[in-house]
Amino acid sequence: MKDCIFCRMVAGDIKPRTLLETDRILAFHDIHPQAPAHALVIPRLHIATLDDLPPDDPELAGALFQGVRQVAALLGLSASGYRTVINCRGDSGQEVYHLHLHVLGGRKLGWPPG
């Protein structure tokens, strides 16, 4: 999708600070971090929300979560802990309608989140 910033990153039109790339996902540093470590993991395929994740492709969900695990390790968060957030639609705070998983850590995170 031409107007999707994450699709433009996947296409190489915009160069994020990449952490991890596979044939299914792209992971990069968030440009507006909400914690000392804040990355996003996205599918290469444009999927607007978590509700739109194809039910006939469970391997994609697995690739996303394995990506989260790998990014947490790359950021040095595995031992101390990290939070993964998926916002779905407007009331949750989703701003970019391309499925993305936030990986946050590097400090003690409060609860409830918001």
C-alpha positions in Angstrom: 0.0 0.0 0.0 1.5 3.3 -1.1 0.3 5.4 1.8 1.3 2.9 4.5 4.6 4.0 6.2 5.4 0.4 7.2 4.8 -0.9 3.7 7.2 1.8 2.5 9.7 0.5 4.9 9.2 -3.1 3.7 9.6 -1.9 0.1 12.9 -0.1 1.0 11.5 3.4 0.2 12.0 4.4 3.9 15.1 3.1 5.8 14.3 2.3 9.4 17.0 1.5 12.0 16.6 -2.2 11.3 17.1 -4.9 14.0 16.0 -8.0 12.2 14.7 -9.1 8.8 13.4 -12.4 7.7 11.3 -13.4 4.7 8.1 -12.9 6.8 8.9 -10.0 9.2 10.8 -6.7 9.7 11.8 -5.4 13.1 13.2 -1.9 13.7 13.6 0.8 16.4 10.6 2.9 17.1 11.1 6.6 16.1 9.1 7.8 19.2 10.4 5.4 21.9 8.3 5.1 25.1 11.0 3.2 27.0 14.8 3.0 26.8 14.4 0.1 24.4 11.4 0.2 22.1 11.2 -1.7 18.8 8.4 -2.7 16.4 8.0 -6.1 14.7 5.8 -6.1 11.6 4.7 -8.6 9.0 6.1 -7.8 5.5 2.5 -8.4 4.2 0.1 -5.5 4.8 -2.3 -6.6 7.5 -4.3 -3.7 9.0 -5.0 -5.0 12.5 -4.7 -8.1 14.6 -8.3 -8.9 13.7 -7.1 -9.1 10.1 -4.4 -11.7 10.7 -5.2 -14.5 8.2 -6.5 -17.5 10.1 -5.2 -19.8 7.4 -1.6 -18.7 8.0 -0.7 -19.6 11.6 3.0 -19.6 10.7 2.8 -15.8 10.3 1.7 -15.4 13.9 4.5 -17.7 15.0 7.0 -15.7 12.9 5.9 -12.4 14.6 6.3 -13.8 18.1 9.6 -15.5 17.3 10.6 -12.0 16.0 9.6 -10.4 19.3 11.7 -13.0 21.2 14.8 -12.4 18.9 14.4 -8.6 19.1 14.3 -8.8 22.9 17.5 -10.8 22.9 19.2 -8.3 20.5 18.2 -5.4 22.7 19.5 -7.2 25.8 16.1 -7.5 27.4 15.7 -11.2 27.8 17.1 -11.5 31.3 15.5 -8.5 32.8 12.2 -8.7 31.0 10.2 -6.8 28.4 6.6 -6.0 27.5 4.9 -6.8 24.2 1.9 -4.7 23.1 -0.4 -5.0 20.2 -2.9 -2.2 19.7 -6.0 -3.0 17.7 -8.0 -0.1 16.3 -8.6 3.5 17.5 -9.6 3.0 21.1 -6.4 1.0 21.8 -4.2 3.8 20.4 -3.4 2.1 17.1 -2.1 4.9 14.8 -0.6 3.0 11.9 -3.0 0.5 10.4 -0.4 -2.1 9.6 -0.2 -4.8 12.3 2.8 -4.2 14.6 4.0 -5.6 17.9 5.8 -3.2 20.3 8.7 -4.6 22.3 9.4 -2.3 25.3 12.0 -2.6 28.1 15.1 -1.3 29.6 13.4 0.0 32.7 10.7 -1.1 35.2 7.4 -0.8 33.4 4.3 0.1 35.4 0.9 -1.5 35.5 -1.8 -0.9 34.5 -0.3 0.4 31.2 -2.8 3.1 30.4 
